[in-house]
Amino acid sequence: MLVTTSTHLEGYKITQHLGIIRGITVRSRGIGGSFVGGLQTVFGGRNSIYTELCETAREEAYELMMQHAQQHGANAVINMRYDANEVIQGVTEVLAYGTAVVVEKI
């Protein structure tokens, strides 16, 4: 599966647009993660606890998006984006989305 943030894939011709696809996950911090993350915030610098949480959420949303694209019969996703919102304090939604397409190599 080819994925790009661009509206086209160089070297490929889009033969079919299949529509918008998405992958969404909602994550929260555990008590231990909140405590250690809070301590890292006090001391400043890179916060590895929250970085790992964010990376895991993005990876999960991306994988769900890829599954959704495959269900639609796509072999590529163009105009891929991420979005994140705090649902309530400590609970974050991460969305990966794009346009599912069928492409052929030129």
N, C-alpha and C positions, 0 to 999 in steps of 0.2 A: 504494500500500500504506500503510495507516494503522498506526502503531506507538505504543503507550502503555505506560507502566510501571504503569498502573492495571489493575484487573480488569474494567473496562468502558469503553466509549467513549460519551461523552455525545452524544446525538442519533442514536445507532445502536442497532439491536437485533441481538444475536448470534443467528444462526439455526443455526449449526453449529460445534461444537468439533472441530477436526481433530487435536488432540494437540500434544505438545511438539515444538518445532523448535529447531535449534541451528546455530551456525556456530562453528567452532574454528580457530584458527591457532596455530602455535608459532613464536616469533621468537627470534633471538639477536643479540647485539651483534657487529659486526665489530671487527677490531683497531683500525682508525682511530677508530671511534665509541667504543670502550672507552677509548682513550687521551684523546681530547678530553673525553668525559664525565667521566673521572677528574679531569682538570684543572679542569673546572667545579665538581666536587665539592669540591676543595681550596679554591677561592676562595669557595664558598658562593653563595647566591642561586638563581635559577631555572636549572635544568639543561636547556637547550634540546635537547641531544642525546637524553637519555632521554625527555623530553617528546614529541619527535617520534616516537621508537620506539614509545612506548606508544600514541600517537594513531593511528599507522599500523596497529598490531596491532588496536586496537579497531575501526577502520574496516573492516579486512579481515574480522574476525569478524562484524561487523554485516552486511556485504554477503553473506557466506556464509549467515547466518541468513535473510536476505531471500530468497535463492535457494531455500533449503530450504522456506520457507513457500510460495513460488510453486509448487514441485513438488508440494506437498500440496493445491493449489487454494485457498489462503487469499487473502483480500483485506485482512486485518488481522492484527496480532500484539498480543496483550494480555499484561500482566504480564511485560514484557521486562526482562531483567537482564543484567549483565556479571559475570564472575568471572575471576580471574587467579591463576595459581599458578606458582611457579618449579619447573620440572621438574628441572633440575640448575643449578648455578651458571652464570648468564649466559644461560640458556634459559628463556623464559617462555611459558606457555600462556595464551591469552586465549579465553574462551568467551562468546558472546552467545546467549541463549536466551529462550524465551517460549512462549506458547500460540498456535498458529495457529487462526484462526477465520474464519468467513464472516459478514459483517455486512451489514445493510440500513439505509439511512437511514430514520429515523422521520418 
